[in-house]
């Protein structure tokens, strides 16, 4: 399958990321699981590899490896630690708003340090009361001469406590055209972080709350025009959020299958490895089928994105298939391993916990199904992948 979608450069990056993950990430997973603390040092080390700049053009210092390359990077990190895969995807998600809506001055200012790992961006949209209903947000920005004064509370911000610049969407007016987006530096007066709440999974990843109180932001920090905040949020979620979380789920899924197969080879019953038992072999076959189907959906969707072709529907389906299939395979692994699956040393319980964390962001499974139903009914909502085809298409790099 890889030979259909990937080339030598993709596979070289895969080998590089896998080797780094095995050597530098895996030894720290147990500590992250036990402490549940954000691993700032490891996050910074991953960023310094240049991988956050996977989709950033070379003219800004990026890899220009495209969305397929980005998927491989996140997948390989997530195979070892979904928390570190989530860290990488959250900042790569933060790249989207600058690439698609930033001025040339904003691109020149922010993309080079992001590409070198000296700046981790985030995107902050969700609020405590409105949740996934973006138009229900109440955080606002009021124009004051050459500045805006921001007041907002944003929750479930990926990389909240390691990020350097937050892409914040708030209200500047009423209705769907009353949202605007801003770049807010982490150390700007009026910005503070709330303590992290313990979470079920993704230990080592910061997924927290940012508060802005009377925070003055210069006009040049606005992304796009006033009223384009909804576009910033939706396009970033569709073109980066969904494929990024798809990649996290795919990496988790790969680890589930590998670990379950290893267990079935080592565990013996009736003087034979348990994979000789037909019922267990059938379950392994189901897991392998789900993994192959999930990877096909993931790679195909981002391959189309890199080609500059309309693929919003494929991106939705890839997220739905990958997250649900990873959860299904984790549960099947639990059935095969039995009570041992509850023990942390077998890692299956961690994979299951981590997989549930990528279920809701960028739209729950039911949201993806609703959008897929609209596609079946030929409801035309427009496609972000078509609107930004020039920006997402991989250029002059031999990848398309």
C-alpha positions, 0 to 999 in steps of 0.5 A: 500500500505504501508503494502506491502513495509514498515515495523514497523521501516519505519512507526516509522520513518514516525511518527517521521518525521511527528511529527517533521515537524508539530511541528517545520517546519510548524510554520516557513513556512510562514516566509520562504515564506515571507522572501525567505531567507535560514533557516540555523537554521531549516536546521541544526535542521533537519540534527541533527535528523540523517536523512541525514544518512538514507542510511549510514551504521551503521558502519559509524554512519548512520541509514542504513534505505535504499532508502525506508526509505530515501524516507519516510523522504523526503516525510514527510518533503516535505508534510509540506515544500518542501523547507526543503524536498529539503534540506534533499534530496540535502545532501542525494544526496551528500552522494552518491558520498562518498558511491560509490566512496570514499576510506575507509579513505574518508568514515571514515572522512566524513560519521560519521559527515554527519550521526550526522548532523554536516556536510552537503554535496552537489554535484556540477556539473551544469555550467552556459553555459553547463547546463544539458549537463555534457560533455559540462562543462569547469571548470577544475582541473590541477594536481600540485604535490600532489594537484590539482588547481581547477577553476570552476563556479557551479550553481543550487547547492542544499544546496549551502549556508548551505553545508560544503563539495561540491562534485565537478565534473570538467575537468581533460582532454578531452572527456567523460573520462576527468572528475574527482570528488573532495571533496571541503570544503566550507571554503577552500581558493579560494571557494566563494558563490555568492548571491542567486537569488530569485526563484519561489518556495522552499523558505528557500532552498539554490539553488545557485552558488559556485565559485572556483578560483585557489583553491588548493585541495589535491590529497586525496580529489579526489573521485575515479580515474581521469576520473571517474567524469562522473560516479560520476555524472550519478550514483549519479543522477540515484540512489539518484537524481531521487528517492529523487526528486520523494519523494519531489514531492510525499510529495507535492502531498500528501499535495495537496490532503489533503488540497483540500479535507479539502477545499471541506469539509468546503466550502459549496454551495447550502446548502451542502459541494462542494464535493457533486457536482459530477464534483468536486467529479470526480476531487477529484477521479482523484487526489486520483488516481494519488496520489496512482499511484505515491506512488506505482511507488515511493515505488516500485522503491526504494524497488527494489533498496534496494533489490539490483535489477536492477531498473534504468528504474523504478527510471526514471518512478517514477520521471516522474510520480510523478512530472507530477502527482503532477503538474496535481493535483495542477492544478486540485486543482486550478480549484476546489478552484477557485480564492481562490487558488491564495491566499497564505493562501490556499497554493495551489499556493505554492505547484504548484510553488514548484512542478515545481522546481523538474521538471528539476533536475536529468533530465526533463520529456522529458529526462525520456521519452527518456530513457524509450523509449530506455528501450522499444527498448531494448537499453542497456546503462547498469544500475547503480543500478546493478553496485552498487547493493552491496552498495545500498542493505540494509544489516542486518537490517531486511528491506530486 
